Structures are given as structure tokens and as C-alpha cells.
Amino acid sequence: MIIRLALAVSMLIPFSLAAQTQLTAAQVIARIQQAIPQKPLADTVDTIKAGEPSAIVAGIVTTFTPSMDVLRRAVALHANLVITHEPTFYNHRDESTLFINDPVYKEKLAYIHDHHLVIWRFHDQWHLRRPDGIGEGFIAAVGWQKYQHPNDPFFFTLPPTTVDALAQDLQQKLHARIVRVVGDPSLPVTGVAYRPGASGEAKQVQALERDDVQVLVAGEASEWETVMYTQDAQQQHRPKALILLGHSTSETDGMETAATWLRTVFPGLPIQYVNSAEPYWLPGHPPQP
Ligand SMILES: [Zn+2]
């Protein structure tokens, strides 16, 4: 049985490799977009941000943000298509107006061109997919599948815990240096909402307004919006708290899920997830090099 399987695999792999090494970046992207039934709107940010669409794809790296270190790692892995969830050039639409004479922008763009990389953003459609690809990665990482509301996949009923215990549990499971918490540490918790990334004040406050939610677990929020709302709610003795994971920590596992899924779409292509790393550190506790 093992011999027969090995023979079958050895016959299949060279064939699929030969077929797939000829795909251009544009063809890989089109195939990804076809493979997901939910299509993004016409003005999607899921576009090529730098590089040549006609480049033959040697390998793929998925990541949360294409930092300089991620780009260097992609080059070391001989991958030339970088699939990123978030922008390359420091704003939602990757507009260069502000950066056209900026040394950081220019060095990054030159690195991408010198190494013949193609950067494609995979944001809108990965969120539109059902299940949401980013949510799938986060929920698996924290082990909350069994607590998920069947018709409301970003809401959970957990075994009874407290805000502080929940925050510590998330910090440990997500390997986060920094997690910020607003609210009473000893507040009892069962109902939790998850709002990844920068979901905005409206979605965040609407989640906190629900009677079945005590804690909102979010990526980031303006400190004078959801943060202040939660602080006021606590000071009015309402059972509400906010755990801010940081944008990267709240979403990066979903890009590892993207790599796993992409391997099913392109079985012959080398595909790696590269962690773009949490940017923050605490005074006195700098990150290990
Ligand atoms: Zn996102």
C-alpha cells in the first residue's frame, strides 16, 4: 500500500510541478479569485501593489504585512509572489502621494524591483470567504470552534472566566508581547465578540451593546472612540470590557490559514507563511533578535 501510494505520488508531483511552474502572477491571482465563490466589489484593494503581473511564480509567501524582513525572507525562500493581508506602503489604498520622495518608501520599492518580487494584497476576498479566512485562523489558534454561535461566527459563549484570565489566555495562545485591556479585571465573562483588525467604532460598539457580550476582543481602536466608550461603560458599572490584541495579533494566524488553503489550490508550488512579527515591545523587555 505504501509502495503503491509512493509510486502514485512520484508520478503526480512532477506532472503538477511542470504544469504549475509556468503560471504567471496574474494567472495565480486569477485562479485564487476564481476558487472563492464570494467575489469582492469592483473597487477592491486586492490588487498588485508592486512587481510584474507577467512574472512566472517560483514560490509564494503569505504574510500579514510585507515588512522588509518578510521581503528578505521571501527572497531567501526563492519565493517571488508575496501575498499580503495588509498594505505594503503605509495606507489602506497604498497611495504613494505622501511617500514619493520618502527614503523608506523608495528603499522598499527598490528592494521589491531589484529582487523581481510581486506583491499582491489578499484582504477583501479572504474576509468575504465563508468561513472568513482570517477568522478561521484566529478561532483555530485560540481553540474557540466549540464555543462559536452557529449563525453568528464572530460571537462565542465561553466557559465562565474573568476578563484578566481571558486576556492572559489569549496572550499566551497567540504568543503576543502586548495585549491591552480596558475594564474590570475580575468581571465575570461568558459572552465574547471578536472583531479582527481595525473594524471601526460602529462594529465595535454594536458588539459591546449586545446583552450577550461582556468582552470585545478586537485588533485596534482609536483611544478616544471604543476605548473611551468601554471606560465609560465600566465607570457606569456595566459588565463591559475590551481586549485589544493589536491588529497583527488579531489577524496574522489567518494568513497562515491562507498558506494552508493555497497549497490545496496549487499543490505543486512551494508556499510558506512568514510571520511579519508584532511591532511593539514593552520598555525593559525588547524583542529577542
Ligand atoms: Zn483583516
Residues whose N, C-alpha, C, O or C-beta is under 5 A from the ligand:
A	BS01	ZN	G197 E251
